[in-house]
Amino acid sequence: MTAGPMVTVRPGVPGGDPRRVRRGARGPSRRVPFTVVAPIDPAEQISELRSTLKGIQEVLDLDAMRKQIAELEEQAAAPDLWNDPERAQKVTSRLSHLQAELNRVESLAGRLDDLAVLYELAAEEGDEEARAEADRDLAKLRGEINALEVRTLLSGEYDEREALVTINAQAGGVDAADWAQMLLRMYLRWAERKGYPTEVYETSYAEEAGIKSATFAVKAPYAYGTLRGEHGTHRLVRISPFDNQGRRQTSFAGVDVVPVVEQTDDIEINEDEIRVDVYRSSGPGGQGVNTTDSAVRITHLPTGIVVSCQNERSQLQNKATAMAVLKAKLLERKRQEEAAKLAELRGETTTSWGTQIRNYVLHPYQIVKDLRTNIESGNPAAVLDGELDEFIEGEIRWLRRRETEAKA
């Protein structure tokens, strides 16, 4: 006897099977009516995904992408490419990213075709195991295509650039410093999962535990567009490991995300506008990590912006990196000022979305919830280990809607 078609049951609709019962949270079991809902045709779902993928391909412009890949391959083959290591790295990184993205789109189209054939064979042979496998593949493909669709929303002026991320401990004392270090690990783990190279430029350790601040780069195309929604204050609620009475503690840490400056950006800094201090790099508890004053701190006097770098042995290298970070922060400041002026001309009032954006609650219950998108997870451990994709994709959609509404 062959199994019948797959169906789902939905509670709460009159006319369903009265024999099905559901146990409530309190009290005895009670009868709940159910109704049978017809399954969605896989062919229709595949057709919808093909339509979505076609729209993605049009936005990405695959022909232009292939042309750009050919140009970058020609540049990468030049014998003098590595005479300029910084440019060489950008060329090879961009080439690798575009090749991977093109392969990803073409692979999804091929997998959709294969999936349609798998469903046909499963139906012809009445093979429920093959049908179940096809259902799993369909769900996976839907997730991958949705994620790729999010990528097409990254069309802002600086979205395709690499990102500089700064984390600062805020209110909460030693717990806040520990929380800042937990966030640093979370983002580095997220980048590691994605295969994105990172470089930590500066880490200022707190005396007892954790960090006062840290700055790192995510060296991947579209890193800024992907991460800019993480800008804001992150709030942690937990039983403090530093409180001998085991009391619950709320602590805060700020995340700042800016795009990396490129040569085409008009950001000039006069020498008389900055103060440069050199000092010895330090580790946890103030322990010295080298024997020379190679770490560099630059203060931009007109704005009060302070940046540091201590990851290189050379003081000159650290100064160059710190200047690049300062330019990136000034570029973002300039962008925000221009956006505010434009909004004022339009008669709009602007509100900052860079305030408290997400809660991480570890006690008395466990949940991570984004205050803008309402996306939440009941597995904080996974989120803190870098599983951020659902939150980041939700932020990208939220920011795009917000920007579209502002232009309307």
Backbone hydrogen bonds, N-H to C=O, Kabsch-Sander energy under -0.5 kcal/mol:
donor,donor_aa,acceptor,acceptor_aa,energy
8,T,37,V,-1.2
10,R,35,T,-1.8
12,G,33,P,-2.0
13,V,10,R,-0.6
13,V,33,P,-0.7
16,G,13,V,-0.8
20,R,17,D,-1.2
22,R,30,R,-1.8
24,G,22,R,-0.5
30,R,22,R,-1.4
32,V,20,R,-1.3
35,T,10,R,-1.4
37,V,8,T,-2.1
44,E,41,D,-0.7
45,Q,41,D,-1.7
46,I,42,P,-2.9
47,S,43,A,-2.1
48,E,44,E,-2.3
49,L,45,Q,-2.3
50,R,46,I,-2.3
51,S,47,S,-2.0
52,T,48,E,-2.4
53,L,49,L,-2.7
54,K,50,R,-2.3
55,G,51,S,-2.0
56,I,52,T,-2.1
57,Q,53,L,-2.5
58,E,54,K,-1.9
59,V,55,G,-2.0
60,L,56,I,-2.8
61,D,57,Q,-1.5
62,L,57,Q,-0.8
65,M,61,D,-2.1
66,R,62,L,-2.6
67,K,63,D,-2.1
68,Q,64,A,-2.4
69,I,65,M,-2.3
70,A,66,R,-2.2
71,E,67,K,-2.0
72,L,68,Q,-2.5
73,E,69,I,-2.6
74,E,70,A,-1.7
75,Q,71,E,-2.0
76,A,72,L,-2.9
77,A,73,E,-1.3
78,A,75,Q,-1.2
81,L,78,A,-1.6
83,N,80,D,-1.7
84,D,81,L,-1.4
88,A,84,D,-2.6
89,Q,85,P,-2.4
90,K,86,E,-1.7
91,V,87,R,-2.5
92,T,88,A,-2.6
93,S,89,Q,-2.3
94,R,90,K,-2.5
95,L,91,V,-2.4
96,S,92,T,-2.4
97,H,93,S,-2.3
98,L,94,R,-2.5
99,Q,95,L,-2.5
100,A,96,S,-2.2
101,E,97,H,-2.3
102,L,98,L,-2.6
103,N,99,Q,-2.5
104,R,100,A,-2.1
105,V,101,E,-2.2
106,E,102,L,-2.5
107,S,103,N,-2.5
108,L,104,R,-2.1
109,A,105,V,-1.8
110,G,106,E,-1.9
111,R,107,S,-2.5
112,L,108,L,-2.0
113,D,109,A,-1.6
114,D,110,G,-2.2
115,L,111,R,-2.3
116,A,112,L,-1.9
117,V,113,D,-1.6
118,L,114,D,-2.1
119,Y,115,L,-2.2
120,E,116,A,-1.8
121,L,117,V,-2.5
122,A,118,L,-2.3
123,A,119,Y,-2.2
124,E,120,E,-2.4
125,E,121,L,-2.2
126,G,122,A,-0.8
127,D,122,A,-1.8
128,E,126,G,-1.0
131,R,127,D,-1.9
132,A,128,E,-2.3
133,E,129,E,-2.0
134,A,130,A,-2.3
135,D,131,R,-2.2
136,R,132,A,-2.0
137,D,133,E,-2.3
138,L,134,A,-2.4
139,A,135,D,-2.1
140,K,136,R,-2.1
141,L,137,D,-2.6
142,R,138,L,-2.4
143,G,139,A,-1.9
144,E,140,K,-2.1
145,I,141,L,-2.7
146,N,142,R,-2.3
147,A,143,G,-2.0
148,L,144,E,-2.0
149,E,145,I,-2.3
150,V,146,N,-1.6
151,R,147,A,-1.3
152,T,148,L,-1.0
152,T,149,E,-0.5
153,L,150,V,-1.7
154,L,151,R,-1.5
155,S,153,L,-1.8
159,D,156,G,-0.6
161,R,158,Y,-2.0
163,A,218,V,-1.8
164,L,258,V,-3.0
165,V,216,F,-3.1
166,T,256,D,-2.8
167,I,214,A,-2.7
168,N,254,G,-2.5
169,A,212,K,-2.6
170,Q,252,F,-2.5
175,D,172,G,-1.2
176,A,172,G,-0.6
177,A,173,G,-1.7
178,D,174,V,-2.3
179,W,175,D,-2.5
180,A,176,A,-2.4
181,Q,177,A,-1.6
182,M,178,D,-1.9
183,L,179,W,-2.2
184,L,180,A,-2.1
185,R,181,Q,-2.2
186,M,182,M,-2.1
187,Y,183,L,-2.4
188,L,184,L,-2.2
189,R,185,R,-2.5
190,W,186,M,-2.1
191,A,187,Y,-2.5
192,E,188,L,-2.1
193,R,189,R,-2.4
194,K,190,W,-1.6
195,G,191,A,-0.9
195,G,192,E,-0.7
196,Y,191,A,-2.8
199,E,217,A,-1.7
201,Y,199,E,-0.7
201,Y,215,T,-2.3
202,E,215,T,-1.6
204,S,213,S,-2.8
205,Y,203,T,-0.7
206,A,210,G,-1.8
211,I,177,A,-2.2
212,K,204,S,-3.7
213,S,204,S,-1.3
214,A,167,I,-1.7
215,T,202,E,-2.4
216,F,165,V,-2.6
217,A,199,E,-2.6
218,V,163,A,-2.7
219,K,197,P,-2.6
219,K,217,A,-0.7
220,A,218,V,-1.5
222,Y,160,E,-1.6
223,A,220,A,-1.7
224,Y,161,R,-2.8
225,G,159,D,-2.1
226,T,222,Y,-2.0
227,L,223,A,-2.3
228,R,224,Y,-2.0
230,E,227,L,-2.6
231,H,228,R,-1.4
232,G,255,V,-2.4
233,T,355,T,-3.3
234,H,253,A,-3.1
235,R,358,R,-2.7
236,L,251,S,-2.8
237,V,360,Y,-2.7
238,R,249,Q,-2.0
240,S,238,R,-0.6
240,S,247,R,-2.3
243,D,240,S,-1.0
244,N,242,F,-0.6
246,G,243,D,-2.1
249,Q,238,R,-3.6
251,S,236,L,-2.4
252,F,171,A,-2.5
253,A,234,H,-1.9
254,G,168,N,-2.8
255,V,232,G,-2.8
256,D,166,T,-2.9
258,V,164,L,-2.5
260,V,162,E,-2.0
265,D,262,E,-1.8
267,I,265,D,-1.6
268,E,266,D,-0.5
273,E,270,N,-1.8
274,I,271,E,-1.2
275,R,299,T,-2.1
277,D,275,R,-0.5
277,D,297,R,-3.1
279,Y,295,A,-2.1
281,S,292,T,-0.6
283,G,287,Q,-4.4
285,G,206,A,-1.0
286,G,283,G,-1.7
287,Q,284,P,-1.1
289,V,281,S,-2.1
290,N,281,S,-0.7
294,S,292,T,-2.0
295,A,279,Y,-1.7
296,V,309,C,-2.5
297,R,277,D,-3.3
298,I,307,V,-3.0
299,T,275,R,-2.6
300,H,298,I,-0.5
300,H,305,I,-3.2
301,L,273,E,-2.6
301,L,299,T,-0.9
303,T,300,H,-0.6
304,G,300,H,-3.0
305,I,300,H,-0.6
307,V,298,I,-2.5
309,C,296,V,-2.2
310,Q,201,Y,-2.9
311,N,201,Y,-0.8
318,N,314,S,-2.1
319,K,315,Q,-2.2
320,A,316,L,-2.3
321,T,317,Q,-2.3
322,A,318,N,-2.6
323,M,319,K,-2.4
324,A,320,A,-1.7
325,V,321,T,-2.1
326,L,322,A,-2.4
327,K,323,M,-2.5
328,A,324,A,-1.9
329,K,325,V,-2.1
330,L,326,L,-2.3
331,L,327,K,-2.4
332,E,328,A,-2.1
333,R,329,K,-2.0
334,K,330,L,-2.4
335,R,331,L,-2.4
336,Q,332,E,-2.3
337,E,333,R,-2.2
338,E,334,K,-2.3
339,A,335,R,-2.2
340,A,336,Q,-2.1
341,K,337,E,-2.1
342,L,338,E,-2.3
343,A,339,A,-2.2
344,E,340,A,-2.0
345,L,341,K,-2.2
346,R,342,L,-1.6
347,G,344,E,-1.1
348,E,343,A,-3.3
355,T,353,W,-0.6
357,I,233,T,-2.8
358,R,233,T,-1.1
359,N,369,K,-2.7
360,Y,235,R,-3.0
361,V,359,N,-0.5
361,V,367,I,-3.2
362,L,237,V,-3.5
362,L,360,Y,-0.6
363,H,237,V,-0.7
367,I,361,V,-2.2
367,I,365,Y,-0.5
368,V,377,S,-2.5
369,K,359,N,-2.3
370,D,375,I,-2.8
371,L,357,I,-2.7
372,R,357,I,-0.6
374,N,370,D,-1.6
377,S,368,V,-2.4
382,A,379,N,-0.7
383,V,379,N,-1.7
384,L,380,P,-3.0
385,D,381,A,-0.6
385,D,382,A,-0.6
386,G,383,V,-2.0
387,E,382,A,-2.1
388,L,386,G,-1.9
392,I,388,L,-2.7
393,E,389,D,-3.0
394,G,390,E,-1.8
395,E,391,F,-2.1
396,I,392,I,-2.3
397,R,393,E,-2.0
398,W,394,G,-2.4
399,L,395,E,-3.2
400,R,396,I,-2.2
401,R,397,R,-2.4
402,R,398,W,-2.4
403,E,399,L,-2.5
404,T,400,R,-2.4
405,E,401,R,-2.6
406,A,402,R,-1.7
407,K,403,E,-1.4
408,A,404,T,-1.1
